[in-house]
Amino acid sequence: MTASSAVQIQEQNASARRARRRKFWAQAPSYVVLSAWSFFTIFVIGWVLIASLKTNAEVFRDVFNLPEKWQFTNYAKAWNAANFALYFRNSLIVTFSSVVCILAVSAPAAYVLSRMNFRGRGLLTTIFIAGMGIPVLLLLIPLFVIMTGIGVVNTLPGLILVYVTVAIPFTVYILTGFFASLPNELEEAGVIDGASDFGVFWHIMLPLASPGLITAAIFNGIMVWNEYLLVLVFVADSEKRTLSLGLYSLQNAMQYTGDWVGLFAGVSIVMIPTIILFVVLSERMISGITMGAVK
C-alpha cells in the first residue's frame, strides 16, 4: 500500500466519523425527547401499579415509597365489590367478537381492492380512505338512530356492530397495503393449479398476509378494549358495561368513598392486559407494519 493510498483511507475514515458525529448530534434532540417521554410513561405506570398495592393512608403519607405490606385485597375489592368481573367478561366478549368480525369483513374487501381490476375500484378505495377522516362524534346521532331502528341499542351485539362499522375503513386501509405487497406469481400459480378466486384468497394470499392481520388485530383490539365514548352512548344497562365504563363508575363512587387504592387497582386491571398484549406481540406488530409499507 502506497503512502497516498493510506492517506486517502485515513481521510475517508475521518470523514465517516465526522458524518456519524453530525448524524448523532442531529438526532440527539429526538433521542432526548423520546427517552424522557418513555421514562415518564414507565414511571407513571409503575407508580399506579405500586399505589394499587398500598393502603389509602400510605398513598398520601408515602407517595413514592414501596408499601409496607402488599395489599392484594385491593384487586379483590375492585374485582368483586366494583363488579369488575362482569365488566371484564363483557370487555373480552366485545373485544374478541369485534376483532374477528372486523377482520372477516375487511380482509376480503382489502384483497379485492388491492388485487383485482374493476370499474369503480379507485372510487371505492377513496371512499374507504375518506371514511378514516370522519370524526366519530359526527356519527353518534346517525348511528344511534339506525341502531334504535333495528332494535340493538343497549345490547352487546349492537355495540360490536358499532365497533365493526367504525373500524372497517382503517383496517381496510392497512390490509390493502399488505395484499398489494404480495407477489403476483403466487396468485397466478394458484389459478394455474385450478383454484378459484376464493380459493386463491383463502389458501394462498390470506396466510401470507398474516403479519398484516395480526397488526390490524392488535390495533383494533387495543382500541375496542380502551374505548369509552361509544359504550357510554349505546349501553345504558349496568350489567352490559365494559371495563372502560366500569372504571368511570368506580371513579364516580370514589368521590364519596375516598377509596383511591381501589381506583388504582381498577386502572391496573384495565391497563395490564393491553400492556401484556403489546409486550408479547410488539415485534410482530412492528415487522408487520414494515412489511406493509414496502411494496
N, C-alpha and C positions, 0 to 999 in steps of 0.2 A: 504494500500500500504506500503510495507516494504521500509526501507531506501535504500537497494540495488536497488530496482526497480526504486525509484525516481532518484537515481544517474545515473542509466542506461538511463532513459528517458532524463535527462539533457544532458548527453553525446551525445545522438542521436540528440537532438535539436541543440547542439553546432556544431556537425559535419555537420548537414544540413545547418546551417548558414554559415559555412566556405565554403561548396560546392557552395552555392549561391553566395558568395562573389568572389570565384575563377572564377565561370562562368561569373559573371558580368564584372570582370576586363579582362577576356579573350576576351569577346565580345565588350569591350569598344572601341577599335580602330575602329571596324566596324561601331559602332553606331556614332562615331565622324565623320568618312568619309561620311557616308550616310546622316547625319544631315547637314554637310557642303555642300554637293552636292545638297540636297533638298533646302537649303536656297539660294544657288546661282541660282538654276533654277527658284525658285519663284521670286527672286529679278530681274532677267533678264526679265522674262515675265511681271512682274508688271511695270518695267521701260519702256518697249516697249509700253505697253498699255497707260501709263501716257504720254509718249513722243508723242504718236499719237494724243493726245488732246491738244498739245501746238502749238505755232507758231514757225517758224524756228528761230526767234530771241531768244525765251525763251529756245529752246533746247540747244543753245550754251552759253547763258548767265546764266541760272539757270538749270544746268544739273539734279540735284536731287530734285529740288523743284516742288511742285504742280503748275499747270498752273494758271495764274491769271484769265483766262476765258477759260472755256472748249470749245475747237474748234471742235465741232462735224462735222463741214463742211469739215474737212479733210477726213472723211469717205465718205461723199457725193462726194467729188472730186475724190477719188480713185474709187468709185463705178461707177461713170458716165464718167468722163474725161479719166480715165485709162482703161475703158471698162471692169471693174471687174464684172459688172452684167452679161455680156456674158460669161466670164471665169467661174464665179460661177455656172451658169446654166450648162455649159459643164462639170464641175467637178462633179456636182450632177448626171448628166446622166451617165457619165463614171463610177463613183464610185458605184452607185446603181446597174447598169446593170452588172458590173464586179463581184460584190459580189454575186448577185443572180446566175449568170452563174457558178461562181467558186463552190458554194455550190451545185448547181444542178448536176455538174459533179463529184465532189469529194465525196459527201455523199454516193451515191450508190457504187462507187469504194471502199471506205473505208469499207463499210458494207460487201461487198463480200470478200475483203481481210482478214477481221478480223473474219468473222463468218462461212465461207464456206471452205471446204477442196477440193482441186482440184489440178491436176498436174500443176506445174509451179507457184503455189501461192507464194512460197518463193522467186522465181526469180523476179516476178512482184513487190513484196514488196521491194526487194533490189534495183530494178530499180527506184522506186519512191524515196527511201531514197537517192540514189546516185544523183538523179536529184536536190536535195536540195543543193548539193555541187558544182554545176556548176555555175560559175560566170555569171551574166547577160551580162557582157561585151563580153564574148565569143559567146553569142547568137545573138548579134546585126546584124552581117553580114548575117548569115543564115536566121534569121527571116525577115530581110529586103528583101532578095531575094525571099523568099516564099511569103511574103505579096505583093511584086510587081507582082509576077506571077499570083496571084489571084485577083489583082486589088483593094486592100483595103488599100493601103498606103495613108496617108493624109485624113483618114476618122475616125470618132468616132467609128463605128463598128469595124474597123481594130484595133484601139487602145485597145478597150475592149477585142478583141480576143487575143492580145498580153499579156495583164494583166492576162487573164484566163490561158493562157499557162504557164506563169512564176509562177503563184501562186498554181497550182494544186499539185505539189509534197509536198510542205509544208502543205497544207490543208489536203491532204490525210493522211499524217503522223500524224497530230493532231487528226483527226477524227477516225483513226484506233484504237487509244488508248481508245477513248470513247466507241466505239461499242464493243470493246473487254472486257470492264469492265461490260457490262450489263449481267444479269444472263441468263443462258441458259433456265431456266424453263419457262420464259415468251415466248421465241421463240417456245418452244415445245408446250406450251398451245395453241398458235395461230395455229400451224399446226394441233393439235388435233381437234380444232374447225372448221377445213376445210379451213383455209386461205391459199392462195397461197404464194409463196416466196415473190413476190412483195407486197402482202397484209400484210404479217408479217413486212416487212421493212417499209411500208408506214404508217400503222395504229398502230404499236406497238413500233418498235425499233427507228424510226425516232423521234417521240415525246419524248421518253426517253432520246435521245441524244441531246435534245435542248440546254442544257448548253454548249456542245461542239460546236454546230452550232453557238451559239451566240459568243463564244470565237473566233472561226475562222472568223466570220463576222467582229468582231471588229478589229482583227489584219489585215485582208485584206483590210478593209475599210480605216484604217489609212494609210496603205502602198500605196494604189491607190491614195488617196487624196493628199498625200505629194510627190508622185513620180515625178521625173523631167527628168531623162535621157531618158527613153523610149518615152515620149511625145515629147522631143526635137528631137529625131531621126525620129519618124514616123509621125509627124504632122508638116507641113510647113505653112499651111494656118492660118493666124492670127485669123480668125473667129472660128477656131476649137481648139484653145488653151485652156488648163486648167489653174487653178489658179497658179500652180507652175511655169509654163512657162510665164504666165502673170506677175507674180511678178518679174521674171528675166527681162522682157521687161521694167517694171517700174523702176527697178534698173539701167538699162542702160540709160533710159531717165533722171533719177535723176542726172547723171553726167553732164548734160547740163543745167538742170533747178535748181538744188540745192534744190529741194523740199523734204527735209528729212522727214518732218512730213507726207507727202503723202505716202512716202515709209513705214514709221512705221504703218500708217493706213492700207496699203495693207498687211503688215506682219500680223497685227492683224486679218484682215478678213480671211486670210488663217489659222491662228492658233486657233482662237476661236472655230470653230466647232469641231475640234479634242479634245480640252480641255473639252468642254461640254460633248462630247460623252464618254470620258474616266471617267469623274467625275460621270456621271449618271450610267454607266454600269461597273465601275471598280470592284464592289463587285461580279457581275455576272461573270466577266472575271476571277477573282481570284478563285472563287469557281469552275468554270468550269475547269480551269487548274488543280486544286487539285483533282477533280473527275476523270479527265482523267489520272492522274498519279497513281491512286490506282486501281489495278485490283483485 
